[in-house]
Amino acid sequence: MKIAIIGAGNVGGALAKTFSRAGHSVVIADRDPEEAGQLAAQVGGTGTADLGRAASQAEVVVLAVPFAASAEQVCKAIAGQVKGKIVIDATNPLKPDFSGLATEGGPSGAERIQQWLPSARVVKAFNTVFASNQAEPVVEGEPVDGLVAADDEQARKTVLGLLADIGFRPIDVGPLARARELEALAFLNIMLQVTKNGTWRSAWKLLSPPPGAVNTAQTAQTGARRGEVG
Ligand SMILES: NC(=O)c1ccc[n+]([C@@H]2O[C@H](COP(=O)([O-])OP(=O)(O)OC[C@H]3O[C@@H](n4cnc5c(N)ncnc54)[C@H](OP(=O)(O)O)[C@@H]3O)[C@@H](O)[C@H]2O)c1
């Protein structure tokens, strides 16, 4: 698939590498054209500072920017280019001082992104996984769980398939509203690292999940190999 990644930082870098390795075509967009270009050169993709252009070229757009500082602004920049497209929200809406989630008591970050991008199909994914594990999603010999929340069935299946392509065990956790719990889960893992001097390698693993939550991936890889829309 053609995937635009917005944000060439830890998450953007890890996902650009894993998606490229799995045969997907990647365009990197960042406000710093040099960062975008350097990452693109590493993964054999293209880089740009024009977020709208990157989104227009892709079938799937990944948001990998700080939520509080940049998500709304980025959504404004790509809103005209994502009609009907899958937008993967990998962000965590942390308060700037890391004391909690900026969305506490209200809609999740993902639901807000859906409001800012009403014509897109927003899917929450990757936010519960540290960038170190996104680059290589195996911890203690086990594939890391890739937890996915979405309202659109086809978009959910495509993203579950993308996760399977790059080595995760995809888990469907339900509608986009479940992003509230996914964002809280991510925050808990972050706080564990900070307060217990962690190595930022911990990952969530659901033991004995309901079969209906794990067998719903629609392979995106087949389309990627053929260079088709997945
Ligand atoms: N790090 C993790 O392990 C992890 C795991 C899961 C989810 N997340 C979430 O994923 C998101 C990205 O995290 P990260 O660690 O990758 O952050 P990061 O390393 O700071 O990277 C963010 C990138 O986005 C760029 N950016 C910021 N605002 C932008 C804008 N308006 N337009 C274009 N590009 C912009 C930044 O550019 P500049 O360099 O110019 O600032 C930077 O290259 C955050 O929401 C975070 O909570 C992080």
The ligand as a Tripos MOL2 file, in Angstrom:
@<TRIPOS>MOLECULE
LIG
   48    52     1     0     0
SMALL
NO_CHARGES

@<TRIPOS>ATOM
      1 N1          7.9060    7.6020   21.1610 N.am      1 LIG1
      2 C1          7.1370    6.5610   21.3970 C.2       1 LIG1
      3 O1          7.6030    5.5020   21.8690 O.2       1 LIG1
      4 C2          5.6660    6.6370   21.0810 C.ar      1 LIG1
      5 C3          4.9260    5.4560   21.0550 C.ar      1 LIG1
      6 C4          3.5670    5.4950   20.7010 C.ar      1 LIG1
      7 C5          2.9750    6.7150   20.4030 C.ar      1 LIG1
      8 N2          3.7230    7.8570   20.4650 N.ar      1 LIG1
      9 C6          3.0470    9.1110   20.0790 C.3       1 LIG1
     10 O2          3.4010    9.3330   18.7200 O.3       1 LIG1
     11 C7          3.5480   10.7360   18.4630 C.3       1 LIG1
     12 C8          4.9790   11.0010   17.9580 C.3       1 LIG1
     13 O3          5.8900   10.6190   18.9630 O.3       1 LIG1
     14 P1          7.4570   10.6450   18.6730 P.3       1 LIG1
     15 O4          8.1030   10.0590   19.8590 O.co2     1 LIG1
     16 O5          7.7190   10.0990   17.3140 O.co2     1 LIG1
     17 O6          7.7140   12.2300   18.6580 O.3       1 LIG1
     18 P2          8.9840   12.9720   18.0480 P.3       1 LIG1
     19 O7         10.1680   12.0670   18.0630 O.co2     1 LIG1
     20 O8          9.0490   14.2780   18.7540 O.co2     1 LIG1
     21 O9          8.5820   13.1960   16.5070 O.3       1 LIG1
     22 C9          7.5350   14.0150   16.1250 C.3       1 LIG1
     23 C10         7.8490   14.5460   14.7400 C.3       1 LIG1
     24 O10         6.7180   15.2930   14.2710 O.3       1 LIG1
     25 C11         7.2060   16.5110   13.7290 C.3       1 LIG1
     26 N3          6.1680   17.5290   13.8250 N.ar      1 LIG1
     27 C12         5.7110   18.1350   14.9380 C.ar      1 LIG1
     28 N4          4.7480   19.0180   14.6160 N.ar      1 LIG1
     29 C13         4.6140   18.9700   13.2690 C.ar      1 LIG1
     30 C14         3.7810   19.6510   12.3390 C.ar      1 LIG1
     31 N5          2.8940   20.5810   12.7440 N.pl3     1 LIG1
     32 N6          3.8950   19.3630   11.0280 N.ar      1 LIG1
     33 C15         4.7810   18.4340   10.6170 C.ar      1 LIG1
     34 N7          5.6040   17.7410   11.4470 N.ar      1 LIG1
     35 C16         5.5120   18.0150   12.7620 C.ar      1 LIG1
     36 C17         8.3950   16.8460   14.6100 C.3       1 LIG1
     37 O11         9.1750   17.8230   13.9610 O.3       1 LIG1
     38 P3         10.2230   18.7120   14.8440 P.3       1 LIG1
     39 O12        11.4500   17.8300   15.0000 O.co2     1 LIG1
     40 O13        10.4380   19.9040   14.0020 O.co2     1 LIG1
     41 O14         9.5580   19.0270   16.1590 O.co2     1 LIG1
     42 C18         9.0590   15.5010   14.7300 C.3       1 LIG1
     43 O15         9.8630   15.1950   13.6090 O.3       1 LIG1
     44 C19         3.2210   11.4290   19.7760 C.3       1 LIG1
     45 O16         1.8670   11.7870   19.7690 O.3       1 LIG1
     46 C20         3.4840   10.3560   20.8220 C.3       1 LIG1
     47 O17         2.7000   10.5520   21.9910 O.3       1 LIG1
     48 C21         5.0550    7.8580   20.7890 C.ar      1 LIG1
@<TRIPOS>BOND
     1     1     2 1
     2     2     3 2
     3     2     4 1
     4     4     5 ar
     5     4    48 ar
     6     5     6 ar
     7     6     7 ar
     8     7     8 ar
     9     8     9 1
    10     8    48 ar
    11     9    10 1
    12     9    46 1
    13    10    11 1
    14    11    12 1
    15    11    44 1
    16    12    13 1
    17    13    14 1
    18    14    15 2
    19    14    16 1
    20    14    17 1
    21    17    18 1
    22    18    19 2
    23    18    20 1
    24    18    21 1
    25    21    22 1
    26    22    23 1
    27    23    24 1
    28    23    42 1
    29    24    25 1
    30    25    26 1
    31    25    36 1
    32    26    27 ar
    33    26    35 ar
    34    27    28 ar
    35    28    29 ar
    36    29    30 ar
    37    29    35 ar
    38    30    31 1
    39    30    32 ar
    40    32    33 ar
    41    33    34 ar
    42    34    35 ar
    43    36    37 1
    44    36    42 1
    45    37    38 1
    46    38    39 2
    47    38    40 1
    48    38    41 1
    49    42    43 1
    50    44    45 1
    51    44    46 1
    52    46    47 1
@<TRIPOS>SUBSTRUCTURE
     1 LIG1         1 GROUP 0 **** ****
